[in-house]
């Protein structure tokens, strides 16, 4: 549903929040802001909603064969189920249609200015003093206005994490963000670097088009099949409420039943415990490795022309390398200093609330196995109810304000996540959702 450029009129800026992004997280935020009667103005770089899920978007990193790695049942918004005909694991096209339908159903299109890029957001003083926002209109002109606060929802999977290598590669070297179609591999000797979910998906694509396909891995992964007993695996789990030590034990046995031992096919053994990093949800990568369609390689030592030298002393020649090395958080329109940045990510209460400012929120900077869009919708609802609560003297809102200003811990549920950039904002689903929903319930109760 393409939109007329700049169709949404700007509301009275000084009384409203600026909401940046019309991806799924931005749409969830727009929905609950509307429900809570909080005025806002939405800004979206693309001509339509959907964010990264719209392959035609200027910052989309989708590829033709991309699908959800979680099932529709565990991913959809609770109050807006996906159509019954949607497959168990929707494609990016299905997801784009779903988010467009969501925006139409909740009348969110009218709240956004499309084809509009936010260039700068800067505070006018301490929390509550307002924010100056500068944006570029579709006609190329720059405009600015003062807003009551900022709600950042521009996504987490758009700016590639580009690794540095020793030496120079004479072939084609791209990041997975630039991969769109398997025909890019036709007749080439291909090396995929990184075996996360995207890396394994892309490797499977390459197998059917490339002359040869190798997969370079720095560490091992736990592999989860998409189906267990003929149903989506994430709908069959009964261990989420168990203590982590027991959950690991039971789920480890189940994985061994259905995935076997990946080390048989050359995959390295994980040097961490189950759930300390995200698993790979892929039913085909082990299948192809077992059939000899894919060769597993260790980490890269250096490049020398078309030759890649690996850390185990082996080497091989390639025409194309795809680095599936993930993405880095990027909020280019605002200074890192303003986001309480620590290490690889901002340090925010419940991954969304600034400890000192009550006019700056980051939405969607949260990852957890099985969190789904409903878990993110709850985050948005918490923020909206908090904003409204502060303006109405809600005692729970005052309690949250005091709590976050005096220190907090990430909701890891005691899991010792790997010290990697992609895990810097990872949380335990059960622990995180419990904290968020308890805060929402308390805000509702205090508002009566």
Order of alpha helices (4+ residues) and beta strands (2+ residues): beta-alpha-beta-alpha-alpha-beta-beta-beta-beta-beta-beta-beta-beta-alpha-beta-beta-beta-beta-alpha-beta-alpha-beta-beta-beta-beta-beta-beta-beta-beta-beta-alpha-alpha-alpha
